[in-house]
């Protein structure tokens, strides 16, 4: 086991350390006057568990690893990757971003845990389950499928930190280390929707009827202006995540989140169409209100869907 400690109030030094320890990144001051960074890292083969106390903004290149975040205190705000934006507070357990994507956000006086593991570890563990699909495993969402699943994963991380990494004698035992890493990977697979276990069971197939789809679509329509996860939509439809995904694939040849994005795009289109540009309304503000935080990507998606740029709709051209 390897242990690493870092404590600095120099933003440039901290940026260099984080770039060497995680991935190339740019950071900035979070709360004015606060730039103290404290980090402790304990590492096992294929797994690192870090405890951090930071206040800063960040823009990170792809990590190439599964990166889990468990917030103890404070908040992480404006965390974005791809078309996702979220905020995390005490008790939240999330996956920061897919291994191949960059991400950015702001850490506001937060003390939190970062657990990173090689994606190959998920694939190896999934291969031992006869239900699993062959091939590399990817996570399909950044939040766990349920509070119970998140709680189990949190307890697994704390167990690895406090009962394996905290005891050098235990951490020196290869079988314990291997078992701990595999248990952690299995807990990640149990907590997050993923490509290894996406095929529905018989019950899921039975539940994926048009009534399920109607309840899910109604919930999306009613709550499109709110943060929504696949797990929340499934709960509203009274089915499992797999049944929900199968219902959308079976009846609409799409996914719940793709449909949600389509609904939000339609709401943005309607708002642009009805807006008076003389009141100061902008394409960027409307897009952001409906969850599209990358103006260029929003413009491309809008043009592909409606055949003209969004600013033409706003100005009535």
Order of alpha helices (4+ residues) and beta strands (2+ residues): beta-alpha-beta-beta-beta-beta-beta-beta-beta-alpha-alpha-alpha-alpha-alpha-alpha-alpha-alpha-alpha-alpha-alpha-alpha
